[in-house]
Amino acid sequence: MKDIRGIFFILTLCYGFVGCSKVTNVTDTVNFENEYNLKHKTYNTELLFQIGYMQAVDSLLLIANLNADTICSFYSTHENMKKVYQYGVIGNGPNEF
């Protein structure tokens, strides 16, 4: 029983020393060769979607939205987000999802 108490005391003491030791945090920083300043462009069209997917394809913005009348829409970034093409209608008829 004394051996177990001695081992427990030594382990607790070691745990205290390790837990209270000073830890130095080293943060690595990356220095890039070039610096890019990005500027935003404000559009008059507001695009709202909740559940969907957005991808930039060349000069078009593809938005696949499950909560809209059309499932997939293409918007032109050069023409103030004008809807260029759309397809996929939710319904029960032919060619509908």
C-alpha positions in Angstrom: 0.0 0.0 0.0 2.9 2.3 0.7 4.4 1.6 -2.7 1.1 2.6 -4.4 1.0 5.8 -2.4 4.6 6.6 -3.2 4.1 6.0 -6.9 0.9 8.0 -6.9 2.7 10.9 -5.1 5.6 10.8 -7.6 3.2 10.8 -10.6 1.2 13.6 -9.2 4.4 15.6 -8.6 5.7 15.0 -12.1 2.3 15.9 -13.5 2.3 19.2 -11.6 5.8 20.1 -12.9 4.9 19.3 -16.5 1.5 21.0 -16.3 2.9 24.2 -14.8 6.0 24.5 -17.0 6.2 27.6 -19.2 5.1 26.9 -22.8 6.3 29.2 -25.5 4.1 29.5 -28.5 5.8 29.7 -31.8 3.8 31.2 -34.6 5.0 30.8 -38.2 4.3 33.6 -40.5 4.4 33.4 -44.3 5.9 36.3 -46.2 4.6 36.4 -49.8 6.6 37.9 -52.6 3.7 39.8 -54.1 0.9 41.8 -52.5 -2.5 42.0 -54.2 -5.1 44.6 -53.4 -8.6 43.5 -54.3 -11.3 46.0 -55.2 -15.0 45.2 -55.1 -17.6 46.1 -57.6 -21.2 46.9 -56.6 -24.0 45.6 -58.7 -27.6 46.8 -58.9 -29.0 43.3 -58.9 -29.5 41.5 -55.6 -29.1 37.8 -55.8 -30.8 35.9 -53.0 -30.5 32.2 -52.4 -30.6 29.9 -49.4 -29.6 26.4 -50.3 -27.5 26.3 -53.4 -24.2 26.4 -55.3 -22.3 29.4 -56.7 -19.5 29.1 -59.2 -17.7 31.7 -61.4 -17.4 30.4 -65.0 -15.4 32.8 -67.3 -17.5 36.0 -67.2 -20.6 34.2 -65.9 -21.8 33.5 -62.5 -23.6 30.1 -62.2 -26.1 29.8 -59.4 -27.8 26.5 -58.7 -30.6 27.1 -56.2 -33.1 24.5 -54.9 -35.6 27.1 -53.5 -36.2 29.1 -56.7 -38.5 28.6 -59.6 -35.5 27.8 -61.9 -32.9 25.5 -60.5 -29.9 26.8 -62.5 -29.3 30.4 -63.6 -26.4 32.1 -65.3 -25.7 35.8 -64.7 -23.4 38.0 -66.7 -20.8 39.9 -64.6 -20.1 42.3 -67.5 -23.8 43.3 -67.8 -24.6 44.2 -64.2 -25.6 40.7 -63.2 -28.2 40.4 -65.9 -29.7 36.9 -66.1 -28.4 35.4 -69.3 -29.8 31.9 -69.3 -31.8 29.6 -67.0 -33.0 26.1 -67.0 -34.6 23.5 -64.8 -38.1 24.0 -63.5 -39.5 22.4 -60.4 -42.8 20.5 -61.1 -44.3 17.2 -62.1 -44.4 17.7 -65.9 -42.1 16.5 -68.6 -38.6 18.1 -68.5 -39.2 19.3 -64.9 -37.5 18.2 -61.7 
